[in-house]
Amino acid sequence: METICIPKEKLELVISDVEKLITHFEDLVGDRDEVAKQRLAEIKSGKVEAKTENELDNYLKKRGVKVA
């Protein structure tokens, strides 16, 4: 296996970019968690009229929550 040399400045730039990407990803995932929490709160508060689990799943799917 060959050894490669990367200048410290370039490596620091790459690490900085990776940290920014991770932060952006966390922001995206965090928003989805908040949306899911909000939708579940609506269901628990009685704002959503559904009688079956399937109706609740459809409600969540229409509002962007992935249902497993």
C-alpha positions as CSV (number, residue, x, y, z in Angstrom):
1,M,0.0,0.0,0.0
2,E,1.3,3.4,-1.0
3,T,1.6,6.3,1.4
4,I,0.2,9.6,0.3
5,C,1.0,13.0,1.7
6,I,-1.7,15.6,2.1
7,P,-0.8,19.1,3.1
8,K,-2.2,20.0,6.5
9,E,-4.1,23.1,5.1
10,K,-6.0,21.0,2.6
11,L,-6.8,18.3,5.2
12,E,-8.2,21.0,7.5
13,L,-10.3,22.4,4.7
14,V,-11.8,18.9,4.0
15,I,-12.4,18.3,7.7
16,S,-14.2,21.7,7.9
17,D,-16.4,20.9,4.9
18,V,-17.3,17.5,6.4
19,E,-18.2,19.2,9.7
20,K,-20.5,21.7,7.8
21,L,-22.2,18.8,5.9
22,I,-22.8,16.9,9.1
23,T,-24.3,20.0,10.7
24,H,-26.6,20.5,7.7
25,F,-27.7,16.9,7.8
26,E,-28.4,17.1,11.5
27,D,-30.6,20.2,10.8
28,L,-32.5,18.3,8.1
29,V,-33.1,15.3,10.3
30,G,-34.0,17.5,13.3
31,D,-36.7,19.2,11.3
32,R,-38.2,15.9,10.3
33,D,-38.3,14.8,13.9
34,E,-40.1,18.1,14.9
35,V,-42.6,17.6,12.1
36,A,-43.3,14.0,13.3
37,K,-43.6,15.2,16.9
38,Q,-46.0,18.0,15.9
39,R,-48.2,15.6,13.9
40,L,-48.3,13.1,16.8
41,A,-49.3,15.9,19.2
42,E,-52.2,16.8,16.8
43,I,-53.4,13.2,17.0
44,K,-53.1,13.0,20.8
45,S,-55.0,16.3,21.2
46,G,-57.9,15.1,19.2
47,K,-57.5,17.5,16.3
48,V,-57.4,14.5,14.0
49,E,-60.5,12.3,13.6
50,A,-59.4,8.8,12.7
51,K,-60.9,5.5,13.8
52,T,-58.4,3.0,12.6
53,E,-54.6,2.7,12.6
54,N,-54.7,2.7,8.8
55,E,-56.5,6.1,8.8
56,L,-53.9,7.5,11.2
57,D,-51.1,6.1,9.0
58,N,-52.6,7.8,6.0
59,Y,-52.9,11.1,7.8
60,L,-49.2,11.0,8.7
61,K,-48.1,9.9,5.3
62,K,-50.0,12.8,3.6
63,R,-48.2,15.2,5.9
64,G,-44.7,14.0,5.2
65,V,-44.1,11.6,8.0
66,K,-42.7,8.2,7.0
67,V,-44.7,5.4,8.6
68,A,-43.0,2.0,8.9
